[in-house]
Amino acid sequence: MCGNTDPLFTQMRELPVDIYEIDFPANFAEARKIIGLERTLCGNVPTITDLLEGPPENLRAMIRYARENN
């Protein structure tokens, strides 16, 4: 789901899916808290500014953050 979906996390939790792609404007930690540990969350990376155009150090930091918070 694209954009800041913070207000929709409670409704998203009700969807019959196992994996959610959380866009970078959304609060990933809040998504995890509301959607729960039994579902997989991925994404939350600014694909153009950080993944494509950013320095490798930024990507490494994002990977560390995702591992620690997913």
Secondary structure, 3 states (H helix, E strand, C coil): CCCCCHHHHHHHCCCCCCEEEECCCCCHHHHHHHHCCCCEEEECCCHHHHHHCCCHHHHHHHHHHHHHHC
